[in-house]
Amino acid sequence: MAEEKVTVKKLMKEIKEVTAKQKSASRVDEIRVMRAMLNDPDFKVSIYDRNKGLVGTRCPREEATKFVASTASAITGLDQVQANELAQNYEFTKKDATFLIENARDFTTTYLETGRKMPIVQSEKTEASLIVRHVEQKTKKIPDNMGGGTATVPAYDKIISKSKSPKYNK
């Protein structure tokens, strides 16, 4: 039996209904959303410029099929027309979605280790970024009602998110 194609819009609605009761992270839902984005030709993401506001849209399905076509053409020697035709018929799998999510996480971790700020969201209502701040080792006092004494908290890197209203939203 063929699996029904899930649109991003339907899936988001379904997840939001569940989220009213459950706020915890869901790896299963992450993969489902990524896969739906890769396979839904009607789903578009808005592109915002920090000063101008909305400047266009992008379709994750179109971008992914361009990548697959380019890769197929480079690896096999197919001409671009044939590679595009193959890519248009490709149905992205859970494995593909998982790879992209994990790769995005690896990129985020690696890039943040450079010490540079990483813009992650540019939308109609917010502009958000991540940056790493080093926290030095410290000794904290344990309250008497919890046994008293002190505890050493080792040094660690803390990821901080910064969010503000974009310039065009003022």
C-alpha positions as CSV (number, residue, x, y, z in Angstrom):
1,M,0.0,0.0,0.0
2,A,1.4,3.4,-1.0
3,E,2.1,5.9,1.7
4,E,0.0,9.1,1.5
5,K,2.0,12.2,0.7
6,V,2.2,14.4,3.7
7,T,2.1,18.2,3.1
8,V,4.1,20.4,5.4
9,K,0.9,22.4,6.2
10,K,-1.0,19.3,7.3
11,L,1.9,17.9,9.3
12,M,2.5,21.2,11.1
13,K,-1.2,21.4,12.0
14,E,-1.0,17.8,13.4
15,I,2.1,18.5,15.4
16,K,0.7,21.7,16.8
17,E,-2.4,19.9,18.0
18,V,-0.1,17.4,19.9
19,T,2.1,20.2,21.1
20,A,-0.8,21.8,23.1
21,K,-0.2,18.8,25.4
22,Q,3.5,18.0,24.9
23,K,6.3,20.5,24.6
24,S,9.3,18.1,24.7
25,A,11.6,17.6,21.7
26,S,10.6,14.9,19.3
27,R,13.3,13.4,17.0
28,V,10.5,11.6,15.1
29,D,8.7,14.8,14.4
30,E,11.9,16.6,13.3
31,I,12.5,13.9,10.7
32,R,8.9,13.9,9.6
33,V,9.0,17.7,9.1
34,M,12.3,17.6,7.2
35,R,11.1,14.8,5.0
36,A,7.8,16.7,4.3
37,M,9.7,19.8,3.4
38,L,11.9,17.9,1.0
39,N,9.0,16.2,-0.7
40,D,6.3,19.0,-0.7
41,P,6.6,21.0,-4.0
42,D,4.0,23.5,-2.7
43,F,5.8,24.4,0.5
44,K,7.7,27.7,0.4
45,V,10.0,29.4,3.0
46,S,10.0,33.2,3.1
47,I,13.4,34.9,2.7
48,Y,14.0,38.0,4.7
49,D,16.7,40.7,4.5
50,R,17.6,42.2,7.9
51,N,17.0,45.7,6.5
52,K,14.4,45.3,3.7
53,G,12.1,42.7,5.1
54,L,10.6,40.1,2.8
55,V,12.7,39.7,-0.4
56,G,11.4,36.4,-1.8
57,T,10.6,32.7,-1.2
58,R,12.5,29.5,-1.6
59,C,11.1,26.0,-2.0
60,P,13.1,23.3,-0.1
61,R,11.9,20.6,-2.6
62,E,13.2,22.6,-5.5
63,E,16.5,23.3,-3.8
64,A,17.0,19.7,-2.8
65,T,16.2,18.3,-6.3
66,K,18.7,20.8,-7.8
67,F,21.3,19.4,-5.4
68,V,20.4,15.8,-6.3
69,A,20.5,16.6,-10.0
70,S,23.8,18.4,-9.8
71,T,25.3,15.5,-7.8
72,A,23.9,12.8,-10.1
73,S,25.2,14.6,-13.2
74,A,28.7,15.1,-11.7
75,I,28.9,11.5,-10.5
76,T,27.4,9.7,-13.5
77,G,28.2,12.0,-16.4
78,L,24.4,12.3,-17.2
79,D,23.6,15.5,-18.9
80,Q,21.8,18.0,-16.8
81,V,18.4,17.5,-18.4
82,Q,18.4,13.8,-17.6
83,A,19.7,14.4,-14.1
84,N,17.0,17.0,-13.5
85,E,14.3,14.5,-14.7
86,L,15.6,11.8,-12.3
87,A,15.8,14.2,-9.4
88,Q,12.2,15.5,-10.0
89,N,11.0,11.9,-9.6
90,Y,13.0,11.2,-6.4
91,E,11.1,10.7,-3.2
92,F,13.3,11.7,-0.2
93,T,13.4,9.1,2.5
94,K,13.5,9.2,6.3
95,K,17.2,8.4,6.0
96,D,17.8,11.4,3.8
97,A,15.9,13.7,6.2
98,T,17.9,12.3,9.2
99,F,21.1,12.9,7.3
100,L,20.2,16.5,6.7
101,I,19.2,17.2,10.3
102,E,22.3,15.6,11.7
103,N,24.5,17.4,9.1
104,A,22.9,20.7,10.1
105,R,23.6,20.0,13.8
106,D,27.2,19.1,13.0
107,F,27.6,22.3,11.0
108,T,26.0,24.4,13.8
109,T,28.3,22.9,16.4
110,T,31.4,23.2,14.3
111,Y,30.7,26.8,13.1
112,L,29.9,28.0,16.7
113,E,33.3,26.7,17.7
114,T,34.9,29.4,15.5
115,G,33.6,32.0,18.0
116,R,31.5,33.7,15.3
117,K,27.8,34.6,15.7
118,M,25.5,32.4,13.6
119,P,22.3,33.9,12.3
120,I,19.6,31.2,12.4
121,V,16.3,32.8,12.0
122,Q,15.3,35.8,9.8
123,S,11.5,35.9,9.7
124,E,8.6,38.4,9.6
125,K,8.7,38.9,13.3
126,T,12.1,38.0,14.6
127,E,15.8,38.0,13.9
128,A,17.7,35.4,15.9
129,S,21.3,34.2,16.2
130,L,23.4,31.9,18.3
131,I,26.8,32.5,19.9
132,V,29.1,30.6,22.3
133,R,30.2,32.1,25.6
134,H,32.8,30.4,27.7
135,V,31.8,30.0,31.4
136,E,34.7,29.7,33.8
137,Q,34.8,27.0,36.5
138,K,33.1,28.1,39.8
139,T,32.3,26.9,43.2
140,K,28.7,27.2,44.4
141,K,27.3,27.0,47.9
142,I,24.7,24.2,48.3
143,P,21.8,25.4,50.4
144,D,21.5,23.9,53.9
145,N,18.2,22.3,53.2
146,M,19.9,20.3,50.4
147,G,22.8,19.1,52.6
148,G,25.0,22.2,52.7
149,G,28.6,22.5,51.6
150,T,29.9,23.5,48.2
151,A,30.1,22.1,44.7
152,T,32.5,22.8,41.9
153,V,30.9,23.5,38.5
154,P,33.5,22.8,35.8
155,A,34.1,25.3,33.0
156,Y,31.9,24.8,29.9
157,D,30.8,26.5,26.7
158,K,27.3,27.9,26.8
159,I,25.3,28.5,23.7
160,I,23.3,31.8,23.9
161,S,20.5,32.7,21.6
162,K,19.8,36.4,20.9
163,S,16.6,37.5,19.4
164,K,15.2,40.9,18.5
165,S,12.6,42.5,16.3
166,P,14.0,43.1,12.8
167,K,14.6,46.6,11.6
168,Y,11.9,46.4,9.1
169,N,9.3,45.4,11.8
170,K,9.5,48.8,13.5
